[in-house]
Amino acid sequence: MNTLFESSHREYRTIIGNAVGLQAVLPVVVTEHGVLSQFARYIYRKQRRSRAWQDTATFAIQLLLEFSEANQGFYEEPRALFAAFSDALYTGTIERGCDPSGLYWQARQPNDASKLINHITQFSDWLSAINEDAGLQLNPWREATRHEQRLNWAAYTHRRDNAFLSHLVFRDEPQTDQSRAIRSQGLPIEHLTPAKAFPEAKIDLLLTDGFRRRARDGRGPTNLRNVLITLLMHNGGLRLSEALSLWSDDVTIENGEVIVRVYHPEYGLAPDSRTNRATYLQHRFGLLPRKRLVKATDPLFLGWKDPLITDPARKCFEVYFFPHSAGEEFAQLWLDYHRKQRVKPLLNAQHPYAFTNRDGQPYSHRMFRKAHQQAVERIGLEPEKLLGTTPHGHRHAFGQRLAAAGASDLTIKTAMHHKSIESSQTYTQPTSTDLRNCMIELESQLSERHASANALQLSKE
């Protein structure tokens, strides 16, 4: 934020929302006049949303306040100011190197700008509803044009066709005759460039040589913790946050098969089979679920991408290893890790998490990323997202391996715990390389047909 307009900033504060005394640590906007109370009430109502959602909503309000401060006296109506603010997100505020407003905003990516506009739209809708004042809506509804009605219908059918259990969710006819006064813009994107996956030819080297523990000769024993986490991502398709959320009780052997269950961090069934995990953590350990921690200040925070829960009773999903033999390898290493290498928590700092650091505390997102980077460099690779050599590249490798083996979109969707089958199609649709090869093949076939036709014509003559 430009120093001329630092009239607001974000803080995390404990909010008590009702007479029961329930508390939540949430982001609030603090101005020179104190906490923006209406937004604090709003964010409290949205406390179940992810930290990323809350932080983006807070950032959107900060940007709007910054723009308002820079443009005092230029707009008589709040809606006119919001329209100008929305344009500034897409275009930036700099023209030919100059910016009379002093904001010096660069143009944002369309999808990023749209998210910010939607956040402010939702907040102003909420303000309008609780105050029973339609004038507080910065982005009101209006009658849609014929073109917008067609776009609304296309968007509705797209969501309906790709939603899980769409026959239960989409029961009513859509209202396509309404549109926002300021409509979000986006770029039509087709994922012809596949997400970069960790190179399959290097995975064995990463596991055997990359994750060596420190030793004088440089080749100490393998760090089983990091190997297990990598196997969960590379051969089980998990996100890093999902792997780190595992408790020691979450891996079992049932009918000779290794079963890894990833539970919802709050609502998942606790090991006592009576309570959920949030209650269990609080009563037994005095802890909060890691998704409720403050991302900006607590290194133990873990995000939760809201994957598809396939076991409604337990509120969890299973890990499906591919190849299947990787599950057996994982099971043996899991036992070895718990017997030989896992550092147990101190008596005054007990917790149920499977992966621990050298002090027995839960292993953090940042520490694994650091270990993974060092392991990648140790085997001669460059740690880079575009090369697939960051942790998330293992999940992409899992999806692309399934697609290469001929798995259907539905199988990939289930194995990767996507809610929408569209998310799985990024692994099965043709890439740019596939399309170029297809064009070459079509050209070759066309040339063969022309040659056959010419040969036939000559034979007739």
Secondary structure, 3 states (H helix, E strand, C coil): CCHHHCCEEEEEEEEECCCCCCEEEEEEEEECCEECHHHHHHHHHCCCCCHHHHHHHHHHHHHHHHHHHHCCCCCCCHHHHHHHHHHHHHHCCCECCECCCCCCCCCCCHHHHHHHHHHHHHHHHHHHHHHCCHHHCCCCEEECCHHHHHHHHHHHHHHHHHCCCHHHHCCCCCCCCEEECCCCCCCCCCCCCCCCCCCHHHHHHHHHHHCECCCCCCCCCECHHHHHHHHHHHCCCCCHHHHHCCEHHHEEEECCEEEEEEECCCCCECCCCCCEHHHHHHHHHCCCCHHHCCCCCCCCCCCCCCCCCCECCCCEEECCCCCCHHHHHHHHHHHHHHHHHCCCCCCCCCCCECCECCCCCECCHHHHHHHHHHHHHHCCCCCCHHHCCCCHHHHHHHHHHHHHCCCCHHHHHHHCCCCCHHHHHHHCCCCHHHHHHHHHHHHHHHHHHHHHHHHHHHHHC
